[in-house]
């Protein structure tokens, strides 16, 4: 595995350590301290993720246009780092919304260039493993962050604002690691032709197989709303405030453990069976979370959710990289993330409305129904192809 992939994984690990420390406490902070409703949380989370998706289109296309990806990624990670102090300083939902907006703009700027850079650094026959490795390291950070939140909530007597300050440190470590640890490879001469800005004709050059992957990613995302609702669900079934981040620890431990093996398996075996199994895991996760009346079943649901993520997220990235021309790889990731982000906005808003109007179980039952339909559609497509 190229060293640069390990470094990019380390960058993702430290930034996710910071981000998930914040995200494991932010929904509860918005509800208990700032008085937000479930609909408001769904709206904020959906808009934040959709913003990231829109930014990915432009950054991905720009990285293709410039032939450079690293410094766009540095800009994106830098924006995310400078937002971290805003969360503990927030006194209104407007502050939180602004910080989330800027943070997600940063995520949008870095996402497509970083994913394209993984493909640039990695031989084709190792791409599934490379994306799985980066996702696993990302997920290690995503469970260390909530673990730190649990520890320091106990040490600091549930002072959420004080604990949120801790997120600043790993965010800036991630930026430094990217600046000093990555050397961007020279583009092959065939790819180094000076390109104009993104046009409609560029998108038309992307093959039909790529657009099928885009559609598949959107369907997957519609069935999986913001993880903020996992945090709220575990509190809803009675887990004490200081231990609420445990739900993301459980989810991300399973995610980290499964992402690399799933990515490596996709290099050697067919991808459709892994995608179907991933959707089945999401159906089971939603059903368990809908039925949960105590913390233990809710944590089991979170574990299944993490398994679904591990089986599908790195694999979808590999499929995008494999189906897009090298000179349009950043653009391809940008469009993929734009469509998926729009689906996440819709899914999160629907989840917030269902929770407020009908109740928490309805939110997860709706997700299970959509995931089941997606699995049936994928099976039917597999039989016909």
VOGUNU-580919 format. One record per residue (C-alpha): residue in one letter; x, y, z. Coordinates in nm, 2 decimals, decimal comma, padded with zeros to 4 digits. Example, Ala and Ser with C-alpha at 12.3 -4.5 7.8 and 13.67 -1.06 7.14 Angstrom:
BEGIN
('A'; (01,23; -00,45; 00,78)) ('S'; (01,37; -00,11; 00,71)) 
This chain:
BEGIN
('X'; (00,00; 00,00; 00,00)) ('X'; (00,15; 00,34; -00,10)) ('X'; (00,27; 00,55; 00,20)) ('X'; (00,06; 00,84; 00,08)) ('X'; (-00,26; 00,64; 00,14)) ('X'; (-00,16; 00,58; 00,50)) ('X'; (-00,09; 00,95; 00,55)) ('X'; (-00,43; 01,04; 00,40)) ('X'; (-00,58; 00,79; 00,63)) ('X'; (-00,41; 00,95; 00,92)) ('X'; (-00,53; 01,30; 00,82)) ('X'; (-00,89; 01,16; 00,80)) ('X'; (-00,84; 00,99; 01,14)) ('X'; (-00,74; 01,31; 01,32)) ('X'; (-01,00; 01,52; 01,16)) ('X'; (-01,27; 01,27; 01,23)) ('X'; (-01,15; 01,24; 01,59)) ('X'; (-01,22; 01,61; 01,61)) ('X'; (-01,54; 01,62; 01,42)) ('X'; (-01,70; 01,32; 01,58)) ('X'; (-01,62; 01,45; 01,93)) ('X'; (-01,82; 01,75; 01,83)) ('X'; (-02,10; 01,56; 01,66)) ('X'; (-02,14; 01,31; 01,94)) ('X'; (-02,24; 01,59; 02,17)) ('X'; (-02,38; 01,85; 01,93)) ('X'; (-02,74; 01,72; 01,89)) ('X'; (-02,78; 01,69; 02,26)) ('X'; (-02,62; 02,04; 02,30)) ('X'; (-02,87; 02,18; 02,05)) ('X'; (-03,17; 02,02; 02,23)) ('X'; (-03,08; 02,07; 02,60)) ('X'; (-02,88; 02,39; 02,59)) ('X'; (-03,01; 02,58; 02,29)) ('X'; (-03,36; 02,45; 02,28)) ('X'; (-03,37; 02,31; 01,92)) ('X'; (-03,66; 02,09; 01,79)) ('X'; (-03,61; 01,76; 01,60)) ('X'; (-03,72; 01,93; 01,28)) ('X'; (-03,46; 02,20; 01,33)) ('X'; (-03,19; 01,95; 01,39)) ('X'; (-03,29; 01,76; 01,07)) ('X'; (-03,29; 02,08; 00,87)) ('X'; (-02,95; 02,19; 01,01)) ('X'; (-02,79; 01,85; 00,95)) ('X'; (-02,94; 01,81; 00,60)) ('X'; (-02,84; 02,16; 00,49)) ('X'; (-02,49; 02,11; 00,63)) ('X'; (-02,44; 01,79; 00,44)) ('X'; (-02,60; 01,92; 00,12)) ('X'; (-02,36; 02,22; 00,13)) ('X'; (-02,07; 01,98; 00,15)) ('X'; (-02,20; 01,79; -00,15)) ('X'; (-02,24; 02,11; -00,36)) ('X'; (-01,89; 02,22; -00,28)) ('X'; (-01,75; 01,88; -00,38)) ('X'; (-01,86; 01,93; -00,74)) ('X'; (-01,67; 02,25; -00,78)) ('X'; (-01,36; 02,13; -00,59)) ('X'; (-01,35; 01,80; -00,78)) ('X'; (-01,38; 01,98; -01,11)) ('X'; (-01,12; 02,24; -01,01)) ('X'; (-00,87; 01,97; -00,91)) ('X'; (-00,91; 01,82; -01,26)) ('X'; (-00,87; 02,16; -01,42)) ('X'; (-00,56; 02,25; -01,22)) ('X'; (-00,41; 01,90; -01,22)) ('X'; (-00,34; 01,95; -00,85)) ('X'; (-00,54; 01,81; -00,56)) ('X'; (-00,33; 01,84; -00,24)) ('X'; (-00,37; 02,22; -00,18)) ('X'; (-00,75; 02,21; -00,23)) ('X'; (-00,76; 01,94; 00,03)) ('X'; (-00,55; 02,15; 00,26)) ('X'; (-00,79; 02,44; 00,22)) ('X'; (-01,09; 02,22; 00,30)) ('X'; (-00,93; 02,07; 00,61)) ('X'; (-00,81; 02,41; 00,72)) ('X'; (-01,17; 02,55; 00,71)) ('X'; (-01,29; 02,26; 00,91)) ('X'; (-01,02; 02,32; 01,17)) ('X'; (-01,10; 02,69; 01,22)) ('X'; (-01,47; 02,62; 01,29)) ('X'; (-01,40; 02,40; 01,58)) ('X'; (-01,37; 02,68; 01,84)) ('X'; (-01,71; 02,82; 01,73)) ('X'; (-01,91; 02,53; 01,87)) ('X'; (-01,82; 02,58; 02,24)) ('X'; (-01,86; 02,95; 02,20)) ('X'; (-02,21; 02,92; 02,05)) ('X'; (-02,49; 03,09; 02,24)) ('X'; (-02,77; 03,05; 01,97)) ('X'; (-02,86; 02,81; 01,70)) ('X'; (-02,74; 03,06; 01,45)) ('X'; (-02,38; 03,02; 01,57)) ('X'; (-02,41; 02,64; 01,54)) ('X'; (-02,57; 02,66; 01,19)) ('X'; (-02,29; 02,90; 01,08)) ('X'; (-02,01; 02,67; 01,21)) ('X'; (-02,17; 02,36; 01,06)) ('X'; (-02,21; 02,54; 00,73)) ('X'; (-01,84; 02,65; 00,71)) ('X'; (-01,73; 02,31; 00,84)) ('X'; (-01,93; 02,13; 00,57)) ('X'; (-01,80; 02,38; 00,30)) ('X'; (-01,45; 02,26; 00,41)) ('X'; (-01,56; 01,90; 00,39)) ('X'; (-01,69; 01,96; 00,04)) ('X'; (-01,37; 02,13; -00,07)) ('X'; (-01,15; 01,85; 00,05)) ('X'; (-01,36; 01,54; -00,02)) ('X'; (-01,35; 01,50; -00,40)) ('X'; (-00,98; 01,60; -00,44)) ('X'; (-00,88; 01,37; -00,15)) ('X'; (-01,07; 01,07; -00,29)) ('X'; (-00,93; 01,13; -00,64)) ('X'; (-00,58; 01,16; -00,48)) ('X'; (-00,62; 00,81; -00,33)) ('X'; (-00,68; 00,68; -00,68)) ('X'; (-00,39; 00,88; -00,82)) ('X'; (-00,16; 00,72; -00,56)) ('X'; (-00,28; 00,37; -00,59)) ('X'; (-00,25; 00,09; -00,85)) ('X'; (-00,60; -00,01; -00,99)) ('X'; (-00,57; -00,36; -00,84)) ('X'; (-00,53; -00,22; -00,49)) ('X'; (-00,80; 00,05; -00,50)) ('X'; (-01,07; -00,13; -00,30)) ('X'; (-00,81; -00,20; -00,03)) ('X'; (-00,69; 00,16; -00,04)) ('X'; (-01,03; 00,31; 00,00)) ('X'; (-01,11; 00,06; 00,27)) ('X'; (-00,79; 00,14; 00,45)) ('X'; (-00,86; 00,52; 00,44)) ('X'; (-01,21; 00,46; 00,56)) ('X'; (-01,10; 00,23; 00,84)) ('X'; (-00,85; 00,49; 00,97)) ('X'; (-01,12; 00,76; 00,93)) ('X'; (-01,35; 00,54; 01,14)) ('X'; (-01,08; 00,48; 01,41)) ('X'; (-01,08; 00,86; 01,46)) ('X'; (-01,46; 00,85; 01,46)) ('X'; (-01,47; 00,63; 01,76)) ('X'; (-01,18; 00,78; 01,95)) ('X'; (-01,35; 01,12; 01,93)) ('X'; (-01,67; 01,01; 02,10)) ('X'; (-01,46; 00,80; 02,35)) ('X'; (-01,28; 01,12; 02,45)) ('X'; (-01,61; 01,29; 02,48)) ('X'; (-01,74; 01,02; 02,73)) ('X'; (-01,41; 01,04; 02,93)) ('X'; (-01,40; 01,42; 02,96)) ('X'; (-01,78; 01,45; 03,02)) ('X'; (-01,72; 01,24; 03,33)) ('X'; (-01,40; 01,43; 03,43)) ('X'; (-01,56; 01,77; 03,37)) ('X'; (-01,90; 01,70; 03,53)) ('X'; (-02,10; 01,70; 03,20)) ('X'; (-01,97; 02,05; 03,10)) ('X'; (-02,04; 02,02; 02,72)) ('X'; (-01,88; 02,35; 02,63)) ('X'; (-01,55; 02,26; 02,80)) ('X'; (-01,54; 01,92; 02,63)) ('X'; (-01,61; 02,07; 02,29)) ('X'; (-01,29; 02,28; 02,32)) ('X'; (-01,09; 01,95; 02,31)) ('X'; (-01,19; 01,91; 01,94)) ('X'; (-00,96; 02,19; 01,83)) ('X'; (-00,63; 02,00; 01,89)) ('X'; (-00,67; 01,70; 01,65)) ('X'; (-00,82; 01,92; 01,38)) ('X'; (-00,50; 02,12; 01,35)) ('X'; (-00,28; 01,81; 01,37)) ('X'; (-00,47; 01,68; 01,07)) ('X'; (-00,40; 02,00; 00,87)) ('X'; (-00,02; 01,98; 00,96)) ('X'; (00,00; 01,61; 00,87)) ('X'; (-00,15; 01,68; 00,52)) ('X'; (00,08; 01,98; 00,45)) ('X'; (00,40; 01,81; 00,55)) ('X'; (00,33; 01,44; 00,50)) ('X'; (00,19; 01,42; 00,14)) ('X'; (00,38; 01,46; -00,19)) ('X'; (00,13; 01,48; -00,47)) ('X'; (00,23; 01,24; -00,76)) ('X'; (00,30; 01,37; -01,10)) ('X'; (00,01; 01,33; -01,33)) ('X'; (00,07; 01,09; -01,63)) ('X'; (00,15; 01,27; -01,95)) ('X'; (-00,18; 01,15; -02,10)) ('X'; (-00,37; 01,32; -01,81)) ('X'; (-00,16; 01,64; -01,80)) ('X'; (-00,32; 01,81; -02,09)) ('X'; (-00,44; 02,16; -01,99)) ('X'; (-00,82; 02,15; -01,94)) ('X'; (-01,08; 02,42; -01,95)) ('X'; (-01,33; 02,47; -01,68)) ('X'; (-01,60; 02,21; -01,63)) ('X'; (-01,86; 02,20; -01,90)) ('X'; (-02,17; 01,99; -01,98)) ('X'; (-01,97; 01,80; -02,24)) ('X'; (-01,73; 01,69; -01,96)) ('X'; (-02,02; 01,53; -01,77)) ('X'; (-02,14; 01,37; -02,09)) ('X'; (-01,80; 01,19; -02,12)) ('X'; (-01,87; 01,00; -01,80)) ('X'; (-01,98; 00,65; -01,90)) ('X'; (-02,33; 00,50; -01,83)) ('X'; (-02,18; 00,26; -01,57)) ('X'; (-02,07; 00,57; -01,37)) ('X'; (-02,42; 00,72; -01,37)) ('X'; (-02,56; 00,39; -01,25)) ('X'; (-02,32; 00,41; -00,95)) ('X'; (-02,43; 00,77; -00,89)) ('X'; (-02,80; 00,65; -00,88)) ('X'; (-02,71; 00,37; -00,65)) ('X'; (-02,52; 00,60; -00,41)) ('X'; (-02,83; 00,83; -00,40)) ('X'; (-03,06; 00,54; -00,32)) ('X'; (-02,82; 00,42; -00,04)) ('X'; (-02,82; 00,78; 00,11)) ('X'; (-03,19; 00,82; 00,10)) ('X'; (-03,21; 00,51; 00,32)) ('X'; (-02,96; 00,64; 00,57)) ('X'; (-03,02; 00,98; 00,73)) ('X'; (-02,79; 01,18; 00,95)) ('X'; (-02,62; 01,00; 01,24)) ('X'; (-02,74; 01,28; 01,47)) ('X'; (-03,06; 01,08; 01,50)) ('X'; (-02,86; 00,78; 01,64)) ('X'; (-02,73; 01,01; 01,92)) ('X'; (-03,08; 01,14; 01,99)) ('X'; (-03,22; 00,79; 01,99)) ('X'; (-02,98; 00,66; 02,25)) ('X'; (-03,07; 00,95; 02,48)) ('X'; (-03,44; 00,89; 02,40)) ('X'; (-03,42; 00,53; 02,53)) ('X'; (-03,26; 00,64; 02,86)) ('X'; (-02,88; 00,66; 02,84)) ('X'; (-02,74; 00,92; 03,07)) ('X'; (-02,62; 01,25; 02,90)) ('X'; (-02,25; 01,18; 02,97)) ('X'; (-02,26; 00,84; 02,80)) ('X'; (-02,45; 00,94; 02,49)) ('X'; (-02,14; 00,95; 02,27)) ('X'; (-02,11; 00,57; 02,33)) ('X'; (-02,35; 00,51; 02,04)) ('X'; (-02,10; 00,66; 01,80)) ('X'; (-01,81; 00,47; 01,96)) ('X'; (-02,00; 00,14; 01,90)) ('X'; (-02,09; 00,23; 01,54)) ('X'; (-01,75; 00,34; 01,44)) ('X'; (-01,56; 00,05; 01,60)) ('X'; (-01,76; -00,18; 01,38)) ('X'; (-01,72; 00,05; 01,08)) ('X'; (-01,34; 00,06; 01,13)) ('X'; (-01,32; -00,31; 01,17)) ('X'; (-01,52; -00,40; 00,86)) ('X'; (-01,42; -00,13; 00,60)) ('X'; (-01,08; -00,26; 00,51)) ('X'; (-01,17; -00,63; 00,48)) ('X'; (-01,48; -00,53; 00,27)) ('X'; (-01,26; -00,31; 00,05)) ('X'; (-01,00; -00,58; 00,00)) ('X'; (-01,28; -00,84; -00,07)) ('X'; (-01,42; -00,61; -00,34)) ('X'; (-01,08; -00,62; -00,53)) ('X'; (-01,11; -01,00; -00,56)) ('X'; (-01,49; -01,07; -00,57)) ('X'; (-01,80; -00,92; -00,71)) ('X'; (-01,93; -00,59; -00,55)) ('X'; (-02,30; -00,65; -00,58)) ('X'; (-02,33; -00,91; -00,31)) ('X'; (-02,14; -00,69; -00,07)) ('X'; (-02,38; -00,40; -00,15)) ('X'; (-02,69; -00,61; -00,09)) ('X'; (-02,55; -00,74; 00,24)) ('X'; (-02,48; -00,38; 00,34)) ('X'; (-02,84; -00,29; 00,27)) ('X'; (-02,97; -00,59; 00,46)) ('X'; (-02,76; -00,47; 00,76)) ('X'; (-02,91; -00,12; 00,73)) ('X'; (-03,26; -00,27; 00,73)) ('X'; (-03,18; -00,47; 01,05)) ('X'; (-03,02; -00,17; 01,21)) ('X'; (-03,33; 00,04; 01,15)) ('X'; (-03,57; -00,23; 01,28)) ('X'; (-03,37; -00,28; 01,60)) ('X'; (-03,34; 00,10; 01,66)) ('X'; (-03,72; 00,14; 01,60)) ('X'; (-03,80; -00,14; 01,85)) ('X'; (-03,55; -00,04; 02,11)) ('X'; (-03,68; 00,06; 02,46)) ('X'; (-03,35; 00,06; 02,64)) ('X'; (-02,98; 00,14; 02,56)) ('X'; (-02,85; -00,21; 02,49)) ('X'; (-03,08; -00,28; 02,19)) ('X'; (-03,01; 00,07; 02,06)) ('X'; (-02,64; 00,01; 02,08)) ('X'; (-02,69; -00,32; 01,89)) ('X'; (-02,87; -00,12; 01,62)) ('X'; (-02,58; 00,12; 01,60)) ('X'; (-02,33; -00,17; 01,56)) ('X'; (-02,54; -00,30; 01,26)) ('X'; (-02,54; 00,06; 01,12)) ('X'; (-02,16; 00,06; 01,14)) ('X'; (-02,14; -00,27; 00,96)) ('X'; (-02,36; -00,14; 00,68)) ('X'; (-02,12; 00,16; 00,65)) ('X'; (-01,81; -00,05; 00,64)) ('X'; (-01,95; -00,28; 00,37)) ('X'; (-02,07; 00,00; 00,14)) ('X'; (-01,89; 00,33; 00,17)) ('X'; (-01,54; 00,24; 00,06)) ('X'; (-01,68; 00,01; -00,21)) ('X'; (-01,89; 00,29; -00,36)) ('X'; (-01,58; 00,51; -00,38)) ('X'; (-01,39; 00,23; -00,55)) ('X'; (-01,67; 00,20; -00,81)) ('X'; (-01,66; 00,57; -00,88)) ('X'; (-01,28; 00,56; -00,93)) ('X'; (-01,30; 00,25; -01,15)) ('X'; (-01,58; 00,38; -01,38)) ('X'; (-01,45; 00,74; -01,43)) ('X'; (-01,17; 00,85; -01,67)) ('X'; (-00,86; 00,95; -01,49)) ('X'; (-00,87; 01,31; -01,62)) ('X'; (-01,23; 01,35; -01,49)) ('X'; (-01,18; 01,16; -01,16)) ('X'; (-01,22; 01,47; -00,94)) ('X'; (-01,53; 01,58; -01,13)) ('X'; (-01,68; 01,23; -01,10)) ('X'; (-01,64; 01,23; -00,73)) ('X'; (-01,78; 01,58; -00,71)) ('X'; (-02,10; 01,49; -00,90)) ('X'; (-02,14; 01,16; -00,71)) ('X'; (-02,12; 01,35; -00,37)) ('X'; (-02,35; 01,63; -00,50)) ('X'; (-02,63; 01,38; -00,58)) ('X'; (-02,57; 01,19; -00,25)) ('X'; (-02,57; 01,51; -00,05)) ('X'; (-02,91; 01,61; -00,20)) ('X'; (-03,04; 01,27; -00,10)) ('X'; (-02,90; 01,32; 00,26)) ('X'; (-03,07; 01,66; 00,29)) ('X'; (-03,40; 01,51; 00,19)) ('X'; (-03,36; 01,20; 00,42)) ('X'; (-03,26; 01,41; 00,72)) ('X'; (-03,55; 01,65; 00,68)) ('X'; (-03,80; 01,36; 00,64)) ('X'; (-03,64; 01,19; 00,95)) ('X'; (-03,68; 01,51; 01,16)) ('X'; (-04,05; 01,55; 01,05)) ('X'; (-04,14; 01,19; 01,12)) ('X'; (-03,97; 01,20; 01,46)) ('X'; (-04,16; 01,52; 01,56)) ('X'; (-04,50; 01,42; 01,41)) ('X'; (-04,52; 01,05; 01,47)) ('X'; (-04,23; 00,95; 01,69)) ('X'; (-03,88; 00,81; 01,69)) ('X'; (-03,97; 00,46; 01,58)) ('X'; (-04,14; 00,59; 01,26)) ('X'; (-03,81; 00,76; 01,16)) ('X'; (-03,62; 00,43; 01,16)) ('X'; (-03,91; 00,22; 01,02)) ('X'; (-03,92; 00,45; 00,72)) ('X'; (-03,54; 00,41; 00,67)) ('X'; (-03,58; 00,03; 00,69)) ('X'; (-03,85; 00,04; 00,42)) ('X'; (-03,64; 00,24; 00,18)) ('X'; (-03,33; 00,02; 00,24)) ('X'; (-03,54; -00,29; 00,17)) ('X'; (-03,67; -00,14; -00,15)) ('X'; (-03,31; -00,05; -00,26)) ('X'; (-03,19; -00,41; -00,19)) ('X'; (-03,48; -00,55; -00,39)) ('X'; (-03,40; -00,31; -00,68)) ('X'; (-03,03; -00,41; -00,67)) ('X'; (-03,11; -00,78; -00,67)) ('X'; (-03,34; -00,73; -00,97)) ('X'; (-03,08; -00,53; -01,15)) ('X'; (-02,82; -00,80; -01,08)) ('X'; (-03,04; -01,07; -01,23)) ('X'; (-03,10; -00,87; -01,55)) ('X'; (-02,73; -00,78; -01,60)) 
